[in-house]
Amino acid sequence: MNLLKLPLVYLLVIAVVAVPVAGQQKRRTPEKTPAKAPAAPAPTPEPATPVTFDTLLAVDTYKIYGEARGVGQLVRSSAANDILEPLFKLSDPGSEFTDVVNWLRTHADQLMTSRLMIAAWPNVSEVPEVMFAIEFTSVEEATKFESQVNRVLAKLLPPVKAPSEPEGDKKAKDQQPANEQAPPATVPGYYLQRADSLVLISPKPLQLKKLRPKGSKLLSEDTNFRTAYNRFNSEPIFVFVDINAMGKENEERRKKSEEEWKKQREAQEAAEAKRQAEAAEKGEAEEKPEETEAVTTVTTLSETVQPSPESSDETTPKEPTDAEVLSTAFSGLRNLLFGVQPHLPTAVGFGFTPDNESFDLRALMIDAAGEMSDPIPIFSALKIGDPVTPESPGVLPADSELVVMLSIDFPFIQELTAAFENPASRVPLESTTPMGTFSPVMSQPPELAAPLKTIERILKINVKDDLLPLLGSEVAVSMPVTEFGLFGPPVSGPRQIQPKDESKPPRTPFVVLSLRDREGMRKLMPRILEGFAGKAAAALAQTERREDTEIVSIANMFAYAFVGNFLVLGVDAATTRHVVDSYLKGETLGSSTHFKTYTRWQPRQLQGQLYVSPAFADSYRTWATSPNAHISDEARAFLTRVTTNPQPITYALSNDGLGWLHEAHIPKSLIVTAVAGGASTANPPQAVKNERAAMSMLWSISAAQYRYKEEKKGGYGSLEELISADMLSEDSMDNSGYRFEIRLTAEGYEIVATPVEYGKTGKLSFYMNSQSQTIRGGDHGGGPASASDLPIGY
């Protein structure tokens, strides 16, 4: 019988029996003797509350909660199939992974409307580190699924060896005869149970009352959780992270560490006091010869290094130049801006939606009432300004590869940096460390203790009065991606390192700043330039004109230009010139079809924006068609197919009233491409594996040569001598698909490796000598490489 119906049946029986009995008692003739007072009716038991996602967890049980809705639909979605396709086609994910995927696909119908819960990082010790729960529409479906999932988990998570026994029990067991000893104890690899329509899986036994102690507040009733849950109630995947609970745990751990350190220090002081008391009782003054000797040595050394009057001018340290002081001040300013303790939110909710074309990830930062967290904690001092309608795309070139735009509150940053300019920060202090030792805090120079004031002194400007009124809040940074190798395809195998083409200088990053007063900034820039570079360098500034726009550069190390209502700052004239020319031709990012199409989802006004152009995705296609990509023909064809329509990555930062909202749209094709690239390099052709092994063997031979020379006290050895001395494995060389040759020379040795069967066991030939220790080589059709070949990288 269904347990949920028991209370209802019980109430029904009471009603059916009690009503006729009560009626009969009313019709009876009362006797002379008074009847006894009827007994109080037995209390009706309250019906048991069904166990569901909403009633399973208390608010303080776990820090991380995840939920996947419609598991069967996710398993059969095109997004999941497209991601899994390259794993199965281009690599070997393993039998266990394959079995799980096949089992999920087979049971997708049962899981079509089910929800999967994951809870992790517990706040209490009585619950498992992680717990999984699957919700079904009925108890019958949950019971049926329980037996099915139990069979597959028994294969994936077999019993494991029990924790080690106490030492006494272990010795007693070892003394027993071998034939009488019981087999090693094991514990289950998982624990499976059902609670109403939920199937629960955990790595250790799970008690429901520990998940939700009596009288505790439910997680579903928590205000922060409900805010995030309601905001992402339509996303297939939802995650909630309790940041406040993490902070409390870190604080408790810190306090515990401080208490332990305090106890250790008190114990050390007590032991020292006891030792001194014992020495005093014996009347023996404890001598410290080592310490005395050290002091004497220091005194002698100080006397030795005392400068003579004649040499005092030579030993006096030189005063740093303004450029050096300015560089130090900017370092101090950078440390100040990025060293501020971040103001974290109370909680963060995540919503993930794998659409047909893109994977959309959203993150909502939830704050306590009346508080505002830092939207980007790692840049906590970069105070975000008011929302803006981005205008920088109308200035940035259309071929910009990575663009980050932020609305920044410059007045707040100026006040923050000025507040830290306290002369007391330069006074030597004395502090203690958790190790129990004392260390003086060295006084800081003015350029570190007051960096902003130092910068203003050298530049001869007042930031608050002279600079801030000229600046807007929109700032954009553009960086090349493909040339700098920040992201991109993986390294698939050994390849020649091509020298840089000096005739084609690489693109460099640059910054654009929005302006409120363009003419005022035009007048201020020469003063700033003179402060940075000095009068002599500023005099070398060159000016070139592009229509009505001027580009000012100094020795190709710095250049700036005014474009529209923006100031362009670059590290070289070529990059700044490219920005100006693109603007004059109308080839801006704002006019790009990709930018306009794929940023259409963003709100009109926002406080942050990121754009990664299709050049990033297209770099995979270039890599796949390159001869340097040591991948299989199947992987090459797959990558060429999925990269036919590269799309950009877009991101926006805004505040929708509930808190800071981060939203990123990543093309599904790019995810598939990245997975395919990783899968193809993880399982390369046999020839590439042999080339990797040959390079490793070259390093092994080189190491063996030095060992041989050191042990034999003579010259280097031949290949046969190294093998005879058990310094090399002949089997490893035979199984590498390469033949190795050592040539002993007057300078040392040379190692040459060539493929046993060109094209099948390898294509590249390798060379190394004792002088450079650099592997060189190339494709010589099976012939030997030489010292004139390019270096080989991997």
C-alpha positions in Angstrom: 0.0 0.0 0.0 1.2 3.5 -0.7 2.6 5.0 2.5 1.3 8.4 1.5 -2.3 7.0 1.7 -2.0 5.5 5.2 -3.0 8.7 7.1 -6.0 9.2 4.9 -7.2 5.6 5.4 -6.7 5.9 9.1 -8.8 9.1 9.2 -11.5 7.4 7.1 -11.7 4.4 9.4 -12.1 6.7 12.4 -14.9 8.6 10.7 -16.8 5.5 9.6 -16.6 3.8 13.0 -17.0 6.8 15.3 -20.1 8.3 13.7 -22.5 5.3 14.2 -21.3 4.8 17.7 -22.0 8.4 18.6 -25.5 8.1 17.2 -26.3 5.0 19.2 -25.2 6.7 22.4 -27.7 9.5 21.9 -30.7 7.1 21.6 -30.0 5.2 24.9 -32.2 5.9 28.0 -30.1 7.5 30.6 -29.6 5.4 33.8 -29.9 6.7 37.3 -26.3 6.4 38.0 -24.4 9.1 36.1 -22.3 7.8 33.3 -18.5 8.3 33.3 -17.2 11.2 31.3 -16.2 10.0 27.8 -12.4 9.7 27.3 -10.7 12.3 25.2 -10.4 11.3 21.6 -7.0 10.1 20.5 -5.0 12.8 18.6 -5.1 12.4 14.8 -1.6 11.9 13.5 -0.4 14.6 11.1 0.1 13.3 7.6 3.8 12.9 6.7 5.2 15.6 4.5 6.4 14.1 1.1 10.1 14.4 0.5 10.7 16.7 -2.5 13.4 19.0 -3.7 11.7 21.8 -1.8 11.7 19.9 1.5 14.9 17.9 1.3 17.6 20.4 2.3 17.9 22.9 5.1 19.3 26.4 4.3 22.6 25.7 6.1 23.3 22.1 5.0 25.3 22.7 1.8 27.0 25.7 0.2 26.4 24.7 -3.5 23.1 23.6 -4.9 22.7 22.5 -8.6 19.6 21.5 -10.5 19.1 20.1 -14.0 15.6 20.2 -15.3 14.3 17.8 -17.9 17.3 15.5 -17.8 16.0 13.3 -20.6 15.6 16.3 -22.9 19.1 17.4 -22.1 20.5 13.9 -22.9 18.8 13.8 -26.2 19.4 17.5 -27.1 21.4 18.4 -30.2 23.8 20.3 -27.9 24.7 17.2 -26.0 25.0 15.1 -29.1 27.2 17.7 -30.9 29.6 17.9 -27.9 29.8 14.1 -27.5 30.3 13.4 -31.2 34.0 14.5 -31.4 34.8 12.7 -28.2 33.6 9.4 -29.6 34.9 10.0 -33.2 38.3 11.5 -32.5 39.4 10.0 -29.2 38.8 7.1 -26.8 36.8 8.4 -23.8 37.0 5.1 -22.0 34.5 2.2 -21.6 33.1 3.6 -18.3 32.2 7.0 -19.9 30.8 5.3 -22.9 28.7 2.9 -20.8 27.2 5.9 -18.8 26.3 7.8 -22.0 24.7 4.8 -23.6 22.8 4.0 -20.5 21.5 7.6 -20.2 20.5 7.6 -23.9 18.6 4.3 -23.4 16.7 5.6 -20.3 16.1 9.1 -21.6 12.4 8.5 -21.8 12.2 7.7 -18.1 14.2 10.8 -17.3 12.3 13.1 -19.8 10.6 15.2 -17.2 12.9 14.3 -14.2 15.0 16.8 -12.3 18.5 16.1 -11.1 19.9 17.7 -7.9 23.5 18.0 -6.9 24.4 19.4 -3.4 28.1 19.8 -2.5 30.4 21.5 0.1 28.6 20.7 3.3 28.4 23.0 6.3 28.0 20.1 8.7 30.1 17.0 9.2 27.2 14.5 9.4 26.3 14.7 5.7 28.2 13.4 2.6 30.6 15.7 0.8 28.3 15.5 -2.2 24.8 14.2 -2.8 22.7 13.4 -5.9 19.0 13.2 -6.1 16.7 12.4 -9.0 13.1 13.4 -8.9 10.3 11.4 -10.6 6.6 12.1 -11.1 5.5 9.2 -8.9 6.8 6.8 -6.3 6.3 3.9 -8.8 8.6 5.4 -11.4 11.2 6.1 -8.7 11.0 2.6 -7.4 11.5 1.2 -10.9 14.4 3.5 -11.7 16.1 2.7 -8.4 16.7 -1.0 -9.4 17.9 0.0 -12.8 20.4 2.6 -11.7 21.6 0.3 -9.0 22.8 -2.2 -11.6 24.8 0.3 -13.6 26.3 1.9 -10.5 27.4 -1.5 -9.2 29.6 -1.8 -12.3 30.9 1.8 -12.3 31.5 2.0 -8.5 32.4 -1.4 -7.1 33.2 -1.9 -3.4 36.4 -0.4 -2.2 38.8 -1.4 0.6 37.7 -0.4 4.0 39.7 2.2 6.0 42.8 0.9 7.7 42.3 -1.1 10.9 43.7 0.0 14.3 47.3 -1.1 14.8 46.4 -3.7 17.6 43.7 -5.4 15.4 46.1 -5.5 12.5 48.9 -7.2 14.5 46.4 -9.8 15.8 45.2 -10.5 12.3 48.7 -10.9 11.0 49.5 -13.5 13.6 46.6 -15.7 12.4 47.4 -18.4 9.9 47.0 -17.4 6.3 44.2 -19.9 5.6 42.2 -18.6 8.7 42.5 -14.9 7.8 39.3 -13.3 6.6 39.4 -11.5 3.3 40.0 -7.7 3.4 37.0 -5.8 4.5 35.3 -3.7 1.9 32.7 -0.9 1.9 30.3 0.0 -0.9 31.5 2.4 -3.5 28.1 4.3 -3.2 24.9 4.3 -1.3 21.5 4.3 -2.9 18.1 4.9 -1.3 14.7 6.1 -2.2 12.6 8.7 -0.4 9.1 9.0 -1.8 9.6 10.0 -5.4 13.3 10.8 -5.0 16.2 8.5 -5.7 19.3 9.5 -3.6 22.9 8.7 -4.4 25.8 9.5 -2.0 29.4 8.3 -1.3 28.5 7.5 2.3 25.4 6.6 4.2 22.8 9.4 4.2 20.2 10.2 6.8 17.4 12.5 5.7 17.0 14.0 9.2 20.6 15.3 8.9 19.8 17.0 5.7 16.9 18.8 7.3 17.2 18.9 11.1 13.9 19.5 12.9 12.9 23.1 13.2 15.5 24.3 10.6 14.6 26.7 7.8 14.3 25.1 4.4 16.6 26.1 1.6 13.5 26.7 -0.6 12.4 29.4 2.0 15.6 31.3 1.9 15.3 34.8 0.4 18.5 34.7 -1.5 17.8 31.2 -2.9 14.3 32.1 -4.0 15.6 35.3 -5.7 18.1 33.3 -7.8 15.7 30.4 -8.3 12.9 32.5 -9.6 15.2 34.5 -11.8 16.5 31.4 -13.5 13.3 29.2 -13.3 13.3 28.7 -17.1 16.9 27.7 -17.5 17.5 23.9 -17.9 20.5 24.1 -15.5 20.5 26.1 -12.3 23.3 26.5 -9.7 23.2 28.4 -6.4 26.4 29.2 -4.4 26.2 30.5 -0.9 29.2 32.9 -0.8 28.3 34.1 2.8 28.6 30.5 4.1 32.0 30.2 2.4 33.2 33.4 4.0 32.0 32.2 7.5 33.9 29.0 7.0 37.1 30.8 6.0 36.7 33.1 9.0 36.3 30.2 11.4 39.3 28.5 9.9 41.4 31.7 10.3 40.3 32.1 13.9 41.1 28.5 14.7 44.5 28.9 13.1 45.2 32.0 15.2 44.1 30.2 18.4 46.4 27.3 17.6 49.3 29.6 16.9 48.6 31.5 20.1 48.7 28.3 22.1 51.9 27.2 20.4 53.5 30.6 21.2 52.3 30.5 24.8 53.8 27.0 25.1 57.1 28.2 23.7 57.2 31.1 26.1 56.4 28.9 29.0 59.1 26.4 28.1 61.6 29.3 27.7 60.6 30.8 31.0 61.0 27.4 32.6 64.4 26.9 31.1 65.6 30.3 32.2 64.3 29.6 35.7 66.2 26.3 35.9 69.4 28.0 34.7 69.0 30.8 37.3 68.5 28.2 40.1 71.8 26.6 39.1 73.5 29.9 39.1 74.8 29.3 35.6 74.6 32.1 33.1 73.7 30.6 29.8 76.3 31.5 27.2 75.5 31.9 23.6 78.8 31.5 21.7 77.2 31.3 18.3 75.1 34.5 18.8 78.2 36.3 20.2 80.3 35.3 17.3 77.6 36.5 14.9 77.5 39.9 16.5 81.2 40.1 16.5 81.3 39.3 12.8 78.7 41.9 12.0 80.6 44.5 14.0 83.8 43.7 12.2 82.1 43.7 8.9 80.6 47.1 9.6 83.9 48.5 10.5 85.4 47.1 7.3 82.9 48.6 5.0 83.0 52.1 6.6 83.7 54.4 3.6 86.7 56.6 3.7 86.2 60.4 3.3 87.9 60.2 -0.1 85.5 57.5 -1.4 82.3 58.8 0.2 81.1 60.4 -3.1 81.6 57.2 -5.1 79.7 55.0 -2.6 76.7 57.4 -2.1 73.7 55.9 -4.0 72.5 57.9 -6.9 69.2 59.6 -6.8 66.6 57.8 -9.0 65.5 59.6 -12.1 62.0 60.9 -12.6 61.2 58.0 -15.0 62.3 55.5 -12.4 60.3 57.1 -9.6 57.3 57.4 -12.0 57.6 53.7 -12.8 57.7 52.8 -9.1 54.7 55.0 -8.4 52.6 53.4 -11.1 53.6 50.0 -9.6 52.4 51.2 -6.2 49.2 52.5 -7.8 48.6 49.2 -9.5 49.2 47.2 -6.3 46.9 49.6 -4.5 44.1 49.2 -7.0 44.3 45.4 -7.2 45.1 44.8 -3.5 41.9 46.2 -2.1 39.8 43.6 -0.2 36.9 42.7 -2.5 33.3 43.2 -1.4 31.8 39.8 -2.2 28.0 39.2 -2.7 26.0 37.2 -0.3 25.2 34.5 -2.9 25.5 33.9 -6.6 22.9 32.2 -8.9 23.8 30.7 -12.3 21.5 29.8 -15.1 22.7 27.9 -18.2 20.8 27.4 -21.4 22.3 25.3 -24.3 20.4 26.8 -27.2 20.6 25.6 -30.8 23.2 28.2 -31.8 24.9 29.2 -28.5 25.5 28.3 -24.9 24.1 31.1 -22.8 25.4 31.5 -19.2 24.0 34.0 -16.8 25.2 34.8 -13.3 23.2 37.0 -10.8 25.1 38.4 -7.8 22.8 38.7 -4.8 23.6 41.3 -2.1 22.3 41.9 1.4 19.8 44.7 1.8 21.4 48.1 1.4 24.8 46.7 0.2 26.4 46.6 -3.3 29.1 44.0 -4.1 32.0 44.4 -6.5 30.8 43.1 -9.9 34.3 41.9 -10.8 35.9 40.9 -7.5 39.4 40.5 -8.9 39.3 44.2 -10.0 37.6 45.4 -6.8 39.1 48.9 -7.0 37.9 49.5 -10.5 34.6 51.0 -9.4 31.9 50.5 -12.1 30.2 53.7 -13.2 26.7 54.4 -14.4 25.2 52.5 -17.4 26.2 53.8 -20.8 25.3 53.2 -24.4 28.6 52.0 -25.8 30.1 54.3 -28.4 33.6 52.8 -28.6 32.6 50.3 -31.2 32.2 53.3 -33.6 35.9 54.0 -33.1 37.5 50.5 -32.8 38.6 48.9 -36.0 36.4 46.2 -37.5 39.1 43.6 -37.3 39.5 44.0 -33.5 39.8 40.5 -32.1 39.2 41.0 -28.3 37.5 44.1 -26.9 36.7 44.8 -23.3 34.6 47.8 -22.5 33.8 49.1 -19.0 32.1 52.1 -17.5 34.4 53.3 -14.8 33.8 55.7 -12.0 37.1 57.7 -12.1 36.2 60.2 -9.3 35.7 57.3 -6.9 39.0 55.7 -7.9 40.8 59.1 -7.4 39.2 59.4 -3.9 40.2 55.8 -3.1 43.8 56.3 -4.0 44.1 59.7 -2.3 42.6 58.2 0.9 45.5 55.8 1.1 48.1 58.5 0.9 48.7 58.6 4.7 52.2 59.6 6.0 51.6 57.1 8.9 52.0 54.3 6.4 55.7 55.2 6.0 56.4 55.0 9.8 58.4 51.8 10.7 56.2 49.4 12.6 56.7 46.1 14.3 54.5 43.1 13.6 54.3 39.5 14.5 53.9 36.5 12.2 52.1 33.3 12.9 55.5 31.6 13.1 56.1 33.4 16.4 58.9 35.6 15.1 59.1 39.3 15.0 59.8 41.2 11.8 59.9 45.0 11.3 57.7 46.5 8.6 60.1 48.6 6.5 59.2 52.1 5.8 57.9 52.7 2.3 59.3 55.4 -0.1 56.9 58.2 -1.0 56.3 56.8 -4.5 54.8 53.6 -2.9 53.1 55.1 0.1 51.6 57.9 -1.9 51.7 56.9 -5.5 49.1 59.3 -6.8 50.7 62.3 -5.2 54.1 61.3 -6.7 52.5 60.9 -10.2 50.9 64.3 -9.9 54.2 65.9 -8.8 56.2 64.6 -11.7 53.5 65.2 -14.3 52.8 68.6 -12.8 49.0 68.1 -12.9 46.2 67.7 -10.4 44.3 64.6 -11.4 41.1 65.7 -9.6 41.0 69.3 -11.1 42.9 69.0 -14.3 42.2 65.5 -15.7 38.9 64.1 -14.3 36.7 66.9 -15.7 38.0 66.0 -19.2 37.2 62.2 -19.1 34.1 60.3 -19.7 33.3 57.0 -18.1 33.6 54.6 -21.1 37.0 52.8 -21.5 37.7 50.1 -24.0 40.8 47.9 -24.4 41.5 46.1 -27.6 44.0 43.2 -27.8 45.0 40.8 -30.5 44.3 37.1 -29.8 45.7 35.1 -32.7 49.1 36.8 -32.8 49.8 36.8 -29.1 48.6 33.3 -28.6 46.4 34.2 -25.6 43.9 31.6 -26.8 43.6 29.2 -29.7 44.2 25.7 -30.9 46.3 23.3 -28.8 49.8 22.2 -29.7 49.2 18.9 -31.5 52.8 17.6 -31.8 56.4 18.5 -32.6 56.8 21.4 -35.0 59.4 23.8 -36.3 59.6 27.1 -34.6 59.6 29.7 -37.4 61.5 32.9 -36.8 59.5 36.1 -36.5 59.1 38.2 -39.6 60.5 41.6 -38.6 59.0 43.2 -41.7 55.5 42.5 -40.3 55.4 43.9 -36.8 52.7 42.2 -34.7 49.6 44.0 -33.7 49.7 45.4 -30.2 47.1 46.3 -27.5 45.7 49.8 -27.3 43.2 51.8 -25.2 40.4 54.2 -26.1 39.1 56.7 -23.5 35.8 58.6 -23.9 36.2 62.4 -23.5 33.9 65.1 -22.2 36.2 67.9 -23.4 38.3 66.9 -26.4 40.0 70.3 -26.8 40.9 70.4 -23.1 42.5 67.0 -23.4 44.4 68.1 -26.5 46.0 70.9 -24.5 46.8 68.7 -21.5 48.4 65.8 -23.4 51.8 67.6 -24.1 52.2 68.3 -20.4 51.5 64.7 -19.6 53.8 63.5 -22.3 56.6 65.8 -21.0 56.1 64.4 -17.5 56.3 60.8 -18.7 59.2 61.1 -21.2 61.0 64.2 -20.1 61.6 67.4 -22.1 64.2 65.9 -24.3 62.1 63.0 -25.4 59.0 65.1 -25.8 60.9 67.3 -28.1 61.3 64.3 -30.4 57.6 63.8 -30.8 56.5 63.4 -34.4 53.1 64.5 -35.7 51.4 63.1 -38.8 48.0 64.0 -40.1 45.3 61.8 -41.4 42.7 64.2 -42.8 41.6 66.2 -39.8 43.2 63.8 -37.3 46.7 64.1 -35.9 48.8 61.1 -34.6 51.6 62.0 -32.2 54.3 59.4 -31.5 57.6 59.3 -29.7 60.3 57.0 -31.1 57.7 54.4 -31.9 57.3 53.6 -28.2 54.1 55.6 -27.6 51.5 57.2 -29.8 48.1 58.8 -29.3 45.4 60.3 -31.4 42.0 61.9 -31.1 39.3 60.0 -32.9 35.8 61.3 -32.6 35.1 61.9 -28.9 37.8 59.3 -27.9 41.5 59.4 -27.1 43.4 56.5 -28.6 46.5 55.4 -26.7 48.9 52.9 -28.2 52.4 51.6 -27.6 53.5 52.1 -31.3 52.5 54.4 -34.1 51.5 51.5 -36.5 48.7 50.4 -34.2 47.4 53.9 -33.6 47.6 54.6 -37.3 45.6 51.5 -38.0 42.8 52.7 -35.6 42.7 56.1 -37.3 42.7 54.8 -40.9 39.9 52.3 -40.1 37.8 55.1 -38.6 38.3 57.3 -41.6 37.4 54.5 -44.0 34.2 53.6 -42.0 35.6 50.1 -41.2 34.7 50.2 -37.5 33.5 47.5 -35.2 30.2 49.1 -34.9 29.6 48.7 -38.7 30.7 45.0 -38.6 27.9 42.6 -39.4 29.1 40.0 -36.9 29.2 42.6 -34.1 25.7 44.0 -34.8 24.1 40.6 -35.2 25.6 38.9 -32.2 25.3 41.8 -29.7 21.7 42.4 -30.5 20.6 40.5 -27.4 22.4 42.9 -25.1 20.6 45.7 -23.3 20.9 49.1 -24.8 22.6 50.5 -21.7 25.2 48.4 -19.9 28.2 48.7 -17.7 30.5 46.2 -19.3 30.9 44.4 -22.6 33.2 41.8 -24.1 33.5 40.8 -27.7 35.8 38.1 -29.1 35.7 38.2 -32.9 35.2 35.1 -35.2 39.0 35.2 -35.8 39.4 33.2 -32.6 37.1 30.4 -34.0 38.6 30.7 -37.4 42.1 30.1 -36.0 41.1 26.5 -35.5 40.3 26.1 -39.2 43.6 27.6 -40.1 45.3 25.3 -37.7 43.4 22.2 -38.9 44.4 22.9 -42.6 48.1 23.6 -41.6 50.8 20.9 -42.1 51.9 21.7 -38.6 48.7 20.3 -37.2 49.7 16.7 -36.5 46.2 15.3 -36.4 44.4 12.4 -38.2 42.6 12.9 -41.5 39.3 12.3 -39.8 40.0 15.0 -37.2 41.1 17.4 -40.0 37.9 16.8 -41.9 35.7 17.2 -38.8 37.4 20.5 -37.8 37.1 21.9 -41.3 33.4 21.1 -41.3 32.5 22.6 -37.9 34.5 25.8 -38.5 32.8 26.8 -41.8 30.7 29.5 -40.0 32.8 31.0 -37.2 30.9 33.1 -34.7 32.0 35.6 -32.0 31.8 35.4 -28.2 29.7 38.1 -26.6 29.3 39.2 -22.9 27.4 42.0 -21.1 27.4 43.3 -17.6 24.3 45.1 -16.3 22.2 45.5 -13.2 18.6 44.4 -13.7 17.4 45.6 -10.3 18.0 42.3 -8.5 21.8 42.7 -8.6 24.7 42.6 -11.0 23.9 40.3 -13.9 26.7 38.8 -16.0 25.6 37.2 -19.3 27.8 35.4 -21.8 26.8 33.8 -25.2 29.3 31.3 -26.4 28.7 29.8 -29.9 28.0 26.1 -29.8 30.2 25.6 -32.8 33.2 27.0 -30.9 32.6 24.7 -28.0 32.4 21.7 -30.4 35.6 22.9 -32.2 37.5 23.2 -28.9 36.4 19.8 -27.8 37.3 18.3 -31.2 40.7 20.0 -31.1 41.5 18.7 -27.6 40.2 15.2 -28.5 42.3 15.1 -31.7 45.5 16.0 -29.8 44.8 13.6 -26.9 44.6 10.7 -29.4 47.0 11.7 -32.3 48.1 9.4 -35.1 50.8 6.8 -34.2 53.4 8.8 -36.2 52.9 11.8 -33.9 53.2 9.6 -30.8 56.4 8.3 -32.2 57.7 11.8 -32.8 56.9 12.7 -29.2 58.7 9.6 -27.9 61.7 10.4 -30.1 62.1 13.8 -28.6 61.8 12.4 -25.1 64.5 9.8 -26.0 66.8 12.6 -27.1 66.6 14.2 -23.7 67.1 10.8 -22.1 70.2 10.2 -24.1 71.6 13.6 -23.3 71.1 13.0 -19.6 72.7 9.6 -19.8 75.7 11.1 -21.5 76.4 13.4 -18.6 75.9 10.6 -16.1 78.3 8.4 -18.1 81.0 11.1 -18.3 80.7 11.8 -14.6 80.9 8.2 -13.5 83.6 7.1 -16.0 85.7 10.2 -15.4 86.3 10.5 -19.1 84.6 11.3 -22.3 81.1 10.7 -23.6 80.0 7.2 -24.6 78.6 5.5 -27.7 75.1 4.2 -27.9 76.3 0.7 -27.1 78.3 1.8 -24.1 75.3 3.7 -22.6 73.1 0.7 -23.0 75.7 -1.6 -21.5 76.0 0.7 -18.5 72.2 0.4 -18.0 71.8 4.1 -18.6 69.5 3.6 -21.5 66.6 1.2 -22.3 67.2 -0.5 -25.6 63.5 -1.7 -25.7 62.3 1.9 -25.4 64.3 3.0 -28.4 63.2 -0.1 -30.4 59.6 0.7 -29.7 59.8 4.4 -30.5 59.6 3.9 -34.3 62.9 5.8 -34.6 66.5 4.8 -35.1 69.1 6.7 -33.0 72.8 7.4 -33.8 75.4 9.0 -31.6 78.4 10.7 -33.2 81.3 11.5 -30.8 83.1 14.7 -31.8 86.0 16.7 -30.5 83.5 19.1 -28.9 81.3 16.4 -27.4 78.6 14.5 -29.1 75.8 14.7 -31.7 72.5 12.7 -31.6 70.5 12.0 -34.8 67.1 10.4 -34.8 65.4 9.3 -38.1 62.1 7.5 -38.6 62.4 3.7 -39.2 59.7 3.9 -41.9 59.1 7.4 -43.2 55.5 8.5 -43.2 54.4 5.5 -41.1 56.5 5.6 -38.0 57.2 9.4 -38.3 57.9 12.2 -40.6 60.3 14.5 -38.7 64.0 13.9 -38.2 65.7 15.3 -35.1 69.2 16.5 -34.2 70.8 17.5 -30.9 74.4 18.2 -29.8 76.2 18.7 -26.5 76.7 22.4 -26.9 73.2 23.8 -27.4 71.0 21.1 -26.0 68.3 22.3 -28.4 66.4 19.8 -30.5 66.4 20.8 -34.1 64.9 19.1 -37.1 62.4 19.0 -39.9 60.8 16.9 -42.6 63.7 15.5 -44.6 61.9 12.6 -46.2 63.5 10.2 -43.8 67.0 11.7 -44.1 69.0 12.9 -41.1 68.6 16.4 -39.6 71.5 18.7 -38.8 72.5 21.8 -36.8 71.3 24.1 -39.5 67.6 23.0 -39.1 65.2 25.2 -37.2 64.5 24.4 -33.5 61.6 22.0 -32.8 59.0 23.0 -30.3 56.3 21.0 -28.5 
